[in-house]
Amino acid sequence: MNVYKRILEFSKPEKLGNKLAIKTIDLHTGGEPLRVIMGGFPELTGNSVLEYRRTCQESYDHLRKLLMFEPRGHADMYGCLLTPPNDPEGDFGVVFMHNEGYSTMCGHAIIALATLAAEMGWVEKERTSPLKIDAPCGRIEAFVERKGGRVQGVRFHGVPSFVLELDRSLILPGLGQVNYDLAYGGAFYAYVDLKRNDFELELNPSGYRNLIDLGMKIKHAVDNLGPPMHPFEADLSFLYGTIFIDGSENSGIDSRNVCVFAEGEVDRCPTGSGVSGRMAIHRARNEIEIGEIMRIESITGSVFTGSVLEELKYGAHEAVIPEVSGTAFITGFHTFVLDPKDPLSTGFILR
């Protein structure tokens, strides 16, 4: 029995009269939440993860809001819906969702999903081959690390990641010149290294509000210069967020990442797709060797490792295959209900 069939066996919806009931399993990866939809969601039409994603956007966006927004979620909630894989070689597919809509790649979700598949017995303990997970950006290979039969962590091989442009700059009113790199690691980000800029910003919880405000201003300003273009897929051609980079005071840590994405969400973990894009940037600057490991921490102090596995040509771009690793943990099993008489319906967001 393949992994997706095991997931379907577990995901039988509950009946609660005339109320809509959706089952989820919640996890966190380095503090970043993931709500995995397990039952009660309508079946999506399509023949690929990108087509399932479009169906969800067009027909079931109210259910995204139900699960991401208050009172069942919050402004920084993140979730996903499991789908069939793109072909029989895959184990399952995944559609990612958040407060603004639907992303194309999410490394923390890949780590959490591989952990969940192992913890729930959807993957045999003796399996050594990778889980093949189809994301909107392409196929991800995830490897579950075990010790004494227990899950210790997950590492994944990302999609080809590349630099669109190094050393870009723009003028932001009230701040002045902002220097940044534009790169792709399954999603496009503007990378703002504080060492290459004159403004001061604290990449810690005390600077949370400023991070959101400045991150969104930079995202919108970069957007206004024109969307970044993926070489093969129009649906992947948009700027997902801003990633701030600075040094770390902790020994053994190379740097700190704080990602502001979607509609002002702040990633609690180092951002798997963001670390993937950083591997492309560091390789393009000759700052990392193939196989060399970087340890990158988040606003919560959680750590991902990143490295470059290989270089390759991807369209017109010099790209790398990144490897990213981290740990995830199950936090709860839930059944969320929508009463048709509920005046707040699918929810709201307050900051």
C-alpha positions in Angstrom: 0.0 0.0 0.0 1.5 3.4 -0.9 1.7 6.3 1.4 -1.2 8.3 0.0 -3.5 5.3 0.4 -2.5 5.0 4.1 -3.2 8.7 4.5 -6.7 8.2 3.0 -7.5 5.3 5.4 -6.7 7.6 8.3 -8.5 10.6 7.0 -12.1 9.5 7.1 -14.4 12.5 7.8 -16.6 12.8 10.9 -20.3 13.4 10.8 -21.7 16.2 13.1 -25.2 16.7 11.9 -25.5 19.8 9.6 -22.1 21.1 10.7 -19.0 21.1 8.6 -16.3 19.1 10.4 -12.7 19.1 9.3 -10.0 17.0 11.0 -6.5 18.2 11.3 -3.2 17.2 12.9 -1.1 20.2 14.0 2.7 20.3 14.3 5.5 22.8 14.6 8.9 22.9 13.0 11.3 25.2 14.9 8.3 27.0 16.3 6.5 27.6 13.0 3.0 26.0 13.0 1.6 23.6 10.4 -2.0 22.5 10.4 -2.3 19.4 8.2 -5.9 18.9 6.9 -6.8 15.2 7.3 -10.5 14.8 6.6 -13.7 16.7 5.8 -12.2 18.8 3.0 -14.0 18.4 -0.4 -12.1 16.4 -3.0 -10.1 18.6 -5.4 -10.3 18.2 -9.1 -7.2 18.2 -11.3 -4.3 16.0 -12.4 -1.4 17.7 -10.7 -0.6 19.6 -7.5 -0.6 22.9 -9.4 -4.1 22.1 -10.7 -5.3 21.1 -7.2 -4.0 24.4 -5.9 -6.0 26.3 -8.5 -9.1 24.4 -7.6 -8.6 25.2 -3.9 -8.1 28.9 -4.8 -11.2 29.1 -7.0 -13.7 26.9 -5.1 -12.7 26.4 -1.5 -10.9 29.5 -0.4 -13.5 29.9 2.4 -12.2 26.7 4.0 -8.6 28.1 3.9 -9.9 31.1 5.9 -11.9 28.8 8.2 -8.7 27.0 9.2 -6.1 29.8 9.1 -8.1 32.7 10.5 -9.3 33.4 14.0 -11.0 32.0 16.0 -9.5 28.7 14.9 -6.2 30.0 13.8 -4.3 33.3 13.9 -2.6 35.9 11.7 0.6 33.8 11.5 -1.1 30.4 11.0 0.2 28.0 8.3 -1.5 24.9 6.9 -1.5 22.3 4.1 -3.8 19.9 2.3 -2.5 16.5 1.2 -3.3 15.4 -2.4 -2.5 12.6 -4.7 1.1 12.8 -6.2 1.7 14.0 -9.7 2.5 10.5 -10.9 2.8 6.9 -9.5 6.4 7.5 -8.5 5.4 10.0 -5.9 4.2 9.3 -2.4 1.8 12.2 -2.0 1.3 15.9 -3.0 0.7 19.0 -0.9 -1.0 22.3 -1.3 0.3 25.0 1.1 -1.9 27.7 2.6 -1.5 30.8 4.9 -3.2 34.1 5.8 -2.9 35.5 2.2 -3.5 32.5 0.0 -1.3 29.6 -1.3 2.4 29.3 -1.5 4.5 27.3 -3.9 7.0 25.7 -1.5 7.4 25.4 2.3 10.5 23.7 3.8 9.2 23.6 7.3 6.0 21.9 6.1 8.1 19.3 4.2 10.1 18.5 7.4 6.8 18.3 9.4 5.0 16.1 6.9 7.9 13.6 6.7 8.0 13.5 10.5 4.2 13.0 10.6 4.4 10.2 8.0 7.0 8.4 10.1 5.3 9.0 13.5 1.9 7.8 12.2 3.3 4.7 10.5 2.5 5.8 7.0 6.1 5.1 6.1 7.7 1.8 7.1 10.5 2.1 9.7 12.9 0.1 7.6 12.4 2.3 4.5 15.7 4.0 3.4 14.5 5.5 0.2 13.3 9.1 0.3 9.7 10.3 0.6 8.8 11.8 -2.8 6.5 14.8 -2.0 5.0 16.8 -4.9 4.8 20.5 -4.0 3.5 23.2 -6.4 7.2 24.1 -7.2 8.1 20.5 -8.0 9.2 17.2 -6.4 10.9 17.3 -3.1 12.8 14.3 -1.7 12.7 14.0 2.1 14.8 11.6 4.3 13.7 10.7 7.8 16.6 10.3 10.2 15.9 7.7 13.0 17.9 6.6 16.0 16.8 3.7 18.1 13.5 3.6 16.1 12.7 7.2 17.0 12.5 10.1 14.5 15.4 12.5 15.1 14.9 14.9 12.3 14.3 15.3 8.5 16.5 16.5 5.7 15.2 17.3 2.3 16.6 17.9 -1.2 14.9 21.0 -2.7 14.1 22.0 -6.2 16.7 23.7 -8.3 17.4 27.0 -6.5 19.0 30.0 -8.3 19.9 33.7 -8.1 17.8 36.0 -10.2 20.0 39.0 -9.4 22.7 40.0 -6.9 23.2 43.4 -5.5 19.9 45.0 -6.4 18.9 48.3 -4.7 15.9 50.5 -4.4 15.0 53.7 -2.5 12.4 53.3 0.2 10.9 56.6 1.5 11.9 57.3 5.0 14.6 54.7 5.0 16.8 55.4 2.0 18.6 52.9 -0.1 17.9 49.2 0.5 20.4 46.7 -1.0 19.1 43.2 -1.6 19.5 40.0 -3.6 16.7 38.3 -5.4 16.7 34.5 -5.4 14.5 31.4 -5.7 14.4 28.3 -3.4 10.9 27.1 -4.4 9.6 30.6 -3.9 11.1 34.0 -4.7 12.4 36.2 -1.9 14.2 39.5 -1.5 17.2 38.8 0.7 18.2 41.9 2.8 21.6 41.3 4.5 21.9 43.9 7.3 25.7 43.9 6.8 25.2 45.4 3.3 22.8 48.1 4.5 23.0 51.2 6.7 19.8 50.9 8.6 19.4 49.2 12.0 17.0 46.4 12.6 16.7 43.9 15.5 16.2 40.3 14.3 14.6 39.2 17.6 11.2 39.1 19.2 11.4 42.7 20.5 11.7 43.9 16.9 8.7 41.9 15.7 6.4 44.8 14.7 9.2 46.6 12.9 10.2 43.5 11.0 6.6 43.1 9.7 6.3 46.8 8.7 9.7 47.0 7.0 9.5 43.5 5.5 6.2 44.3 3.8 7.3 47.7 2.6 10.3 46.1 0.9 8.2 43.3 -0.5 5.7 45.8 -2.1 8.6 48.1 -3.4 10.3 45.1 -5.0 7.0 43.9 -6.4 6.4 47.4 -8.0 9.6 46.8 -10.0 8.0 43.9 -11.7 7.4 40.2 -10.7 10.3 37.8 -10.7 9.9 35.3 -13.5 10.3 31.6 -13.1 11.8 30.1 -16.2 9.2 27.4 -16.7 6.0 28.1 -14.8 3.9 31.3 -14.6 2.2 30.2 -11.4 5.5 30.3 -9.6 6.3 33.9 -10.8 5.6 36.1 -7.8 7.5 37.5 -4.9 6.7 35.6 -1.7 8.4 37.6 1.0 11.4 39.5 2.4 14.2 37.7 4.3 16.4 39.7 6.7 19.9 38.3 7.4 22.3 39.1 10.2 25.0 37.5 12.3 24.3 35.5 15.4 25.7 35.8 19.0 25.4 32.1 19.4 28.5 29.9 18.9 28.3 27.4 16.1 25.7 29.4 14.3 26.6 31.1 11.0 23.7 33.6 10.8 20.1 34.4 11.6 17.2 34.4 9.1 13.9 36.2 9.7 11.4 35.9 6.9 8.3 38.2 6.5 6.0 36.6 4.0 2.4 36.5 2.7 0.4 39.2 4.3 2.9 40.1 7.1 3.4 36.7 8.5 6.7 36.2 10.4 8.3 32.8 10.1 9.2 31.3 13.5 11.7 28.9 11.9 14.6 29.7 9.6 12.4 29.2 6.5 13.3 26.0 4.5 12.7 27.6 1.0 14.5 30.7 2.2 17.6 28.7 3.3 17.4 27.0 -0.1 17.6 30.3 -1.9 20.4 31.4 0.4 22.5 28.3 -0.7 22.2 29.6 -4.2 23.3 33.1 -3.2 26.3 31.9 -1.1 27.4 29.6 -3.9 27.1 32.4 -6.5 29.3 34.6 -4.2 31.8 31.7 -3.7 31.0 31.8 0.0 30.2 28.1 0.4 31.7 24.9 -1.1 29.7 22.0 -2.3 29.0 19.8 0.8 29.8 22.6 3.3 27.2 23.0 6.0 25.8 26.3 7.3 23.8 26.5 10.5 21.1 29.2 10.3 18.9 30.2 13.2 15.4 31.8 13.4 13.8 34.5 15.5 13.0 31.8 18.1 16.5 30.4 18.1 15.5 27.2 16.3 18.1 26.0 13.8 18.1 24.6 10.2 21.2 23.4 8.5 21.7 24.1 4.8 24.2 22.9 2.2 24.7 22.6 -1.6 24.5 19.1 -3.0 25.3 19.9 -6.6 25.3 22.5 -9.3 23.2 22.3 -12.5 21.8 24.4 -15.3 18.1 25.3 -14.9 16.8 27.2 -17.9 19.1 30.1 -18.3 20.1 30.0 -14.7 23.1 28.5 -12.8 21.3 26.6 -10.1 22.0 24.4 -7.1 20.2 21.5 -5.4 20.1 22.4 -1.7 19.8 20.1 1.3 18.0 21.5 4.3 17.4 19.8 7.7 15.4 20.4 10.8 13.1 18.8 13.4 9.3 18.9 13.9 6.9 17.8 16.6 3.2 16.9 16.7 1.2 19.4 18.9 -2.4 18.2 18.6 -5.2 16.3 16.9 -8.3 18.5 16.2 -11.8 18.5 14.7 -12.8 22.0 13.6 -16.5 22.7 13.2 -18.4 25.3 11.2 -22.0 25.8 12.4 -24.1 27.3 9.5 -25.6 29.7 12.1 -22.3 31.1 13.1 -22.4 34.9 12.4 -18.6 35.0 12.2 -18.6 32.2 9.6 -15.1 31.5 8.4 -13.3 34.0 10.7 -11.3 37.2 10.8 -7.7 38.4 11.5 -6.6 40.9 14.1 -3.0 42.1 14.6 
